[in-house]
Amino acid sequence: MNPINEIVAEYAALKAQADRDQKRLKELRAQILNVLPDGGSAGEYQVNVSRPKTMDWAKVEAAFPASAYPQIWTALDRDAVKDHVAPAILDTFTTEGSPRMTVK
């Protein structure tokens, strides 16, 4: 057999196994998050869950139009928004991302 054929065959086999493993990892992750949505202990393991937030700048732009807030606009100046709008108000424009999970 040609060496490249063997390499490609091994790659294909490993890729297929990795795809199966990834599918199973997603299933297990969903089960873990269902039982421990905020993390916790599981035997000898500690499950940590975080939910990163990102700013929804389109909503900020809609709420603070250039005509009413020229001090924060050329295009939307994100640093100026952070300087001129209270954090409590900006928090209402954040969106929660997918949960991140680590198992140690």
C-alpha positions in Angstrom: 0.0 0.0 0.0 1.2 3.5 -0.8 2.4 5.3 2.4 0.1 8.3 1.7 -2.9 6.0 1.5 -2.0 4.6 4.9 -1.7 8.1 6.3 -5.0 9.3 4.8 -6.7 6.1 6.0 -5.4 6.6 9.5 -6.4 10.3 9.4 -9.9 9.3 8.3 -10.2 6.7 11.0 -9.0 9.2 13.7 -11.3 11.9 12.4 -14.3 9.6 12.5 -13.4 8.6 16.1 -12.9 12.3 17.1 -16.3 13.2 15.6 -17.9 10.4 17.6 -16.0 11.6 20.7 -17.1 15.2 20.2 -20.7 14.1 19.8 -20.5 12.2 23.1 -18.7 15.0 24.8 -21.6 17.4 23.8 -24.1 14.9 25.2 -22.2 14.5 28.5 -21.8 18.3 28.7 -25.5 18.8 28.3 -26.2 16.2 31.0 -23.7 17.8 33.4 -25.1 21.3 32.8 -28.6 20.0 33.3 -27.7 18.6 36.8 -25.1 21.2 37.8 -26.2 24.4 35.9 -24.1 26.5 38.3 -21.3 24.0 38.7 -20.4 22.0 41.8 -18.6 18.9 43.0 -19.0 15.5 41.3 -17.0 12.9 43.1 -13.3 13.8 42.8 -14.1 16.5 40.2 -15.0 20.1 40.5 -17.3 21.5 37.7 -17.0 25.2 37.1 -19.6 27.0 34.9 -19.3 30.5 33.7 -21.6 32.5 31.5 -19.6 35.1 29.7 -21.5 38.3 28.6 -20.9 40.4 25.6 -22.2 43.8 24.8 -25.0 44.0 22.2 -23.7 47.1 20.4 -26.7 47.2 18.0 -29.0 47.6 20.9 -26.8 50.3 22.4 -26.8 52.2 19.1 -30.6 52.0 18.9 -30.9 53.3 22.5 -28.4 56.1 22.1 -28.8 57.6 18.7 -26.3 60.1 17.4 -28.9 62.9 17.3 -29.5 62.7 21.0 -26.0 61.6 22.1 -23.5 63.3 19.8 -20.7 63.1 22.4 -20.5 59.3 21.9 -20.8 59.3 18.1 -18.6 59.4 15.1 -19.5 55.9 14.5 -20.4 54.5 17.9 -17.4 55.3 20.1 -17.5 52.4 22.5 -15.1 53.9 24.9 -17.1 57.1 25.0 -20.3 55.1 25.7 -18.5 53.4 28.6 -17.4 56.8 29.9 -20.8 58.5 29.6 -23.4 55.8 30.3 -23.7 54.2 33.7 -22.6 50.6 34.0 -26.0 49.6 35.4 -27.6 50.9 32.3 -25.0 49.2 30.0 -25.6 45.9 31.8 -29.1 45.9 30.3 -27.5 45.7 26.8 -25.4 42.6 27.5 -26.3 39.2 26.2 -25.3 35.9 27.8 -23.1 33.5 25.8 -23.1 29.8 26.0 -22.0 28.3 29.3 -18.3 27.4 29.6 -17.4 24.4 31.6 -14.2 23.0 33.0 -13.7 19.7 34.7 -10.5 19.4 36.9 
